[in-house]
Structure formats: C-alpha cells, structure tokens
Amino acid sequence: MFMFNRSKWGRALAIALVLVMLTTNVAQAGRPVAIVTPVSGATVSGSVVVTGTGGGAATRVAIDGGAWQATSGGKNWSYTWDTTLFSDGPHTVSAQYTDGTGTTSVNVTVANSAGPRAPVSGEVRINEFVAANGTVQTSEWVELYNTTAETLTIGSMWIDDISAGGGAPQQIPAGTTIAAGGYYVMTLSSYLNNTGDDVRFLAQDGTTVHDAYTYASATTDMSWCRKPDGGSWSATECSPTQGSTNTPPLPAGTWTPGTLEIHVLNVGQGESQLIIGPTGKTLLIGISEENWNTNQGATWVASEIRRITGGSHLDYVMASHWHLDHMGYAGYGGIWSLLEQQGITANVLIDRDGGTWVDANSDGICDPDLEVVWHNAGTVSGTARNWTCWATDPRTIGGQIRQLAQINSTTQIDLGLASGVTVKVVQVDAQGVMQVDGVTPVAGNHTLDTLPTSENDYSITLWLNWGKFDFVTGGDTDGEYATSSFGYSYNDEETDVAARIGQEVEVIAVNHHGSAHSTNATYVGTLNPDAAIISAGSTNTYGHPDQTVLDRLYNNGTMRYLTQMGDPTRNYYDSVIANGNVMVQVTDGVNYTVHGTPYVATDPVVIPPAPRTPVVGEVLLNEFLPAPQTLFTTEWVELYNPTADRLDISGMWIDDLAGAGGSPKQIPAATILEPGSYYFMEMASYLNNTGDDVRLLGTDGALVYDAYTYTSTSYDLSYCRLPNGGTWTANCTATKGTANP
C-alpha cells in the first residue's frame, strides 16, 4: 500500500492532490445542464431520444416532475423516453445533475394518437407573402399552402429569411395544423427586406428546408405569389389574397354569348386583337412589347383576356409576323410570356414559316445566332431568332402547339364553322408575290441579299366572314414597292391580297399602323370598308398614321377609329379617337356596331380580280380529239386552268408539229380562263390521224407551255388527262369543255 511521506513535503503533496480533485468536481458541477433535443415546443411521439450536454458529472432526467431516471454518457448524455406511456398533450422534460443542481427543462407535446402527420418536403409550400406593407397591407406576412388532400401538422416548424443572416427564425406554434388545400398565415414586423430577401420554410429541426423563394424587390401593398395555389411563382407581383386562393374565380366576362366580337386592344404602337366567335371560340392576334426585355404587354393582355372572356384559355394565338410590337421577345415577354408566365393556355399557335431551329451540335440548346435556318425571311432580328428557337422547339409550349398558317384554308381557324363563321388565311409568307423586277419571288430566304426584303412583307392576312359581315386584318402587310433608308425593300402584297379577296368588306384593321407603305389605293378601293381601325401609339416616332392613309380612307367614305391619337400633326377629320379599346360587335351576321356606332352589313359587290398572264405549267393541254366522225364534226383542243387565279391566255398559240404541219392557231384577244375552267378551240383537218404533236405556245409563238405526242387515233375518241390536269390516257370518251371522267 502506497503511503505518503510523513515529512512536511509529503503532507503538502497530499493536500495539493485533494485540492485538484475538489476543484475539478466543482468545475464539472458548475457547467449548466442543457437539453438539446427535443426543442421546446416540439411535437413528439413514439420512442424519443432526449439528448443534452453537461460538465461531465452524472445527470438524470424526469418527465413531468416524476421519478428521476439516470442518463448515459458524460458531457454529452442521452436518455430514451417512451412517450407511449404518457397521454397525448403537453409534457415537461427536465434534466439536472444527480446532486440536484443545474436543473433545466423544455415543454413538448406528445401526439401518439392517430392524427395529422408532419409534411414531407414539397407538401406544404410558401404560397404568397407581403414584404412591403403599407396602408392596405398593415403588416408583413407569409402564407403557407397545403397541396395535399389531408390535414397536416406544421407545429414547431419555422419560417425564416436568408440563411445564416437576417432576422431570427420564427417558429410556428406547437399543435398548429393546416387543412387539406388550406392556408396558414404568419404575420411579421420589419422582418423581410423591401430590396430583396429569401423566404424559407424549415422543418422542426430549424435546418431542413421544405420550401424557399428568393425575390429581388418588393412593391408596397403588393405580394409575390404562386399561380395557381402551389404552382409556379408569378413573374410579376400580385394583388394580395391573404388566406385565400391566389386565382379567385373570374367574373363572367363582358362578351355577350351569341355575338361575334372583335376587340382591337389599346396597346399603343403595336397590335393586339382578341376575336370571339358567337359560340365563344377565341383567337388572339399579337401582343406588343415596348422593349425587348419587358413583359408588361403580356401581363396587360392576359388581364384583358380574363376580363373579356371570363377565362384563361384561348383556342388560337397568332403572331401576324416576327416583330417586337406584334409578338414580344421570346424569353422575356409577348406571346412567350402569355403562355409561359401569365397562366393563359391555348390549343393552337398559328405561325408563319420564317425558319426553324436545326440543332447543329446536338447539344439540345438553340443558339439563335448560329442554329436558325431561314425559310421565308429578309431582314431578321433578335426577336425573330429567339422566337424561332422557342416556337420551333418541340419541347416548349409554343413548339408543342404550333401550326404553320395554310394559305386559302377556311377550316384551320374555327371560330364557329357550325354557326357559319369562316376565317380564311388569305396570305402568308408573300406566296405568289414578286419583287419589283416581276421575276424574283418575295417568298424564300433573302437574308443574304444586298437588299433583303422587309419582315413586314411576310405578314399573315385573315378574312373573317359571318353572314353579310366581313372583317380583314393583315398585320404590317406592305402595299408598295420601295427601298427603306435602312437598306431593305418593301414589296406590294396588298394588291395581291385585294385580288384574292375581290369584294367589299365591312371593317378592316388598317395595315402597319397606318404607315405610308400600306393601305394603298387598290386595297382600299377593292375592299371599300365602311370602317377602318388604326392601332398606333400617341408617342410614336414613325409618323403613324400617315396623312395619305387618313386622306385615302376619308375620301373613300370609310369611317376611321383609332385606339389612340397618333402623330399629333395629322388632320384626323371626323375620326373617332377612343383612347381605349375599339370593339366591333356583330349580333346576327348583319347588324353590327363599331365603338358603339351602329352599322348594317350588306351583300358584297364582288369585284373579280384582274386576270394575270400565266407561267409555264399553269395552263395545260387537257384533252383533244384528232379524228371526228359521227359524234363530232370537227377536231378540237381543250385547255384547262388548274390554278385559283383568272388567267389571260389572249394571243397564245395552239400548234401541231414544230416547224411543220399546219400554221399555229392563235387564241383570240380578251380570252380569260377562269379558275378550274376550260377553253377549247375547234379546227378542221389540222391534226393527223396517224400521229402528230399538240403544243400550247406563249404569245411569242416560241415558248412551249405544254405539249403531247400521239401515234394513232380512234374515231370520235379523245386523248385526255385523268383527272383534269393529270396523266394522259388514250381512247377517252370525249368530254369537250367539261371535266374528264
């Protein structure tokens, strides 16, 4: 047995050891006992591990002041508590050193009975919040939304701002539940920053993030919200709806069922028309944005759609052409924003065929500068490039519903076909229109031309008819041949459009905001509208509408309606300046109003389009009879017009074998071949029974438009194309001047 030396040095050493031991025990006992889990206010169930810290001396735990139970561990101790032995409800967990010092406690709620469960991440979401209160919203607040079909417990969870900064997390009171599809709102004071912050929803541990949203700014008395509840965050701030749905039921709308309404929206220097058929089918033409990186136009048009229709769905959306003031900039505003951000859905996106995205490097990402292949284009811009990337990508909303406008179709856009409403695609991509040289088509890729064509040239023109009422709208369609000071050409599509329509109409939307390049004399004279609507901005710098356009419409007797006054230097005569939307309402296909002024539609005076000179392949040899006997007394040759245009074949020639045989026979002057119709020329002893050539020549007697060689004949039987304009067949039953069998 070890013995201390009884010398004075031995006794001193013994005293020092005792003092060290006493000092250590006092230091350990003096460190406070702390309970780490569960935290005060937590809801617990089942077997719960109570953990804590101390100075290293033995500790113990008691529940509700009951018997003390020993813990395991030293400085970091734990105790397993079987909560099923206790009733549901509030309980107190206490801990102390075994000598009774350092007592601490937390209050928790036991919930072992069947009841609401805690949510998993994503089931309860931050749904709306106000960060800048004012006079209407008297406090800041955060709203949670339960996306599930069951009640969930969110007691002791936390609402916080930026991680590791800002204000202290705010705990939701113990026992708080949120009903299925319901809301929970926590009010706050000076907690969220007006200049941007995070809003976070945390689990009971104060660390696990269930949901979060970062905003960059906050407007007084406005909120940031999801639309619909639990859905995507709105791209713009919302009108607060604390504790209720972010998408309240819409009013019935202003449209009168059974009527046709055309709303030319007051978008300033741009285009946006909402057309509603008598059965409620809808077409939106265009959205204007003032700048490439804004979506105010889309936001406002979306609100007008909801106000007028009482809904958030369109049957058709169309951009007349690829300019910012008619479609916005994909990725920021316009039609892209309407469908991607504003909660408006559509069945079909009608578009022109300007070009397409070709994924050259197979990375699945469209490069607007390198991966756009142009089809019908001249001047191109970032607007056109980014639109092509979005609209021709089959993964996007636009790409999934896009259809190319089909010229001459009267069924592609159905605004009430069963009720007698037709919408005809009159023109798109300048099909059939030639440039000023009369040879070069406007259609096609002219992006590399020295003088590229204007984007306006490719506008879509629609012709809407119901009963006796007709309406025509054509985007920025040009009506003259001219060269812009910016180095591109304007081309005259309006004359072509006038010929395709060929009759008077009741109302037109004036092309190109009343530009001097549009609304030419032929267009106005042919369509002869009762009313014309001009959409131009009061601060536009283009001089829209041009005085020549106002003069031409006034002198034609056409009443002018403007959404805003344009160039203030113009003489507007007795025009109506609406300073708002201009609405055309047609009640029965006959009676209609424009901005409240009554009109009566009349049967149109149909003006046949002027015939044109055919090109090779447009007039065909269709049938001929070289050997008459009893059924026929003369030989004859029949021509056929397979086109939709009136063709002037005056002065053309019908001939047999080149450089031999009989003399060519000239077609008389003023001979017009109507669409789908026939012309036949009779002759005597001209075509050989034993074989010959039959040729159709141009007015110069040299250019061959069509030819056929035969080697034998049968009396009173013909050679014919089956069907009309089709493949040649021998020994046909002759059908001179009518369809081949």
Secondary structure, DSSP 8 states (H G I E B T S, - for coil): -----SSHHHHHHHHHHHHHHHHHHHHHHHS--EEEES-TT-EE-SEEEEEEE-SSS-EEEEETT---EE-EESSEEEEEEEGGGS-SEEEEEEEEETTS-S-EEEEEEE--SS--B---TTTEEEEEEESS--SSS-SEEEEEEE-SSS-EE-TT-EEESSTTSSS--EE--TT-EE-TT-EEEEEESS-S-TT-EEEEEE-TTS-SEEEEEEES---TT-BEEEETTTTEE-SS-B---TTS-SS------S--TTSEEEEE---SSS--EEEE-TTS-EEEE----SSTT--HHHHHHHHHHHHHHSSSEEEEEE-SSS-HHHH--TTTSHHHHHHHTS--EEEEEEE---EEE--TT-SS---TTTSEEESSBSS--HHHHHHHHHHT-TTSHHHHHEEE--TT-SSSS-SSGGGTEEEEEEESTTTT-B-TTSSSBSSSB-TTSSS-B-GGGG--EEEEEETTEEEEE-TT---S-EE-TTS-EE---HHHHHHHH-B--SEEE-GGGG-TTSS-HHHHHHH--SEEEE---TT-SS--S-HHHHHHHHHTT-EEEESS---TTS--TT-EE-SS-EEEEESSSSEEEETTEEEE-----B-----B---TTSSEEEEEES--SSS-SSEEEEEE--SSS-EE-TT-EEESSTTSSS--EE--TT-EE-TT-EEEEEESS-S-TT-EEEEEE-TTS-SEEEEEEES---TTEEEEEETTTTEEEEEEE--TTS---
